[in-house]
Amino acid sequence: MGFDVAEYYTFSKEFYVKLTFHRMIAWSAYAFWAGAVAYCVPYFAFRYGVVSTDGKSDDLWAAGVVSMCIMCFAHHFQLFCTIRHWNVQMWAWCIFSFLELPGFMVLVDHFAGVHMLHR
């Protein structure tokens, strides 16, 4: 098999089972922090009536886009921290997945946002 099953069992017991409660607390704190950031940033940014380039106040669409971007960044951060075996392909895919978000948001804003604005 390439590894000792007894050693793997001991490793799993000491580093996964015994630390389950601490990991749950840490991930719960992280989820609370990410949720608070995803709520507070759009709330404080848009509470003063941010005006768009068209001279209109942005609404829930803009706050939703900002919240989604923040959650995507938090999701990528979580994935990058939990990847155990890094290699060239993982680095390339992680960088690609992180860098494609701004371009994708421009496309979504152009196609969906403009279409809904003209209704």
Order of alpha helices (4+ residues) and beta strands (2+ residues): alpha-alpha-alpha-alpha-alpha
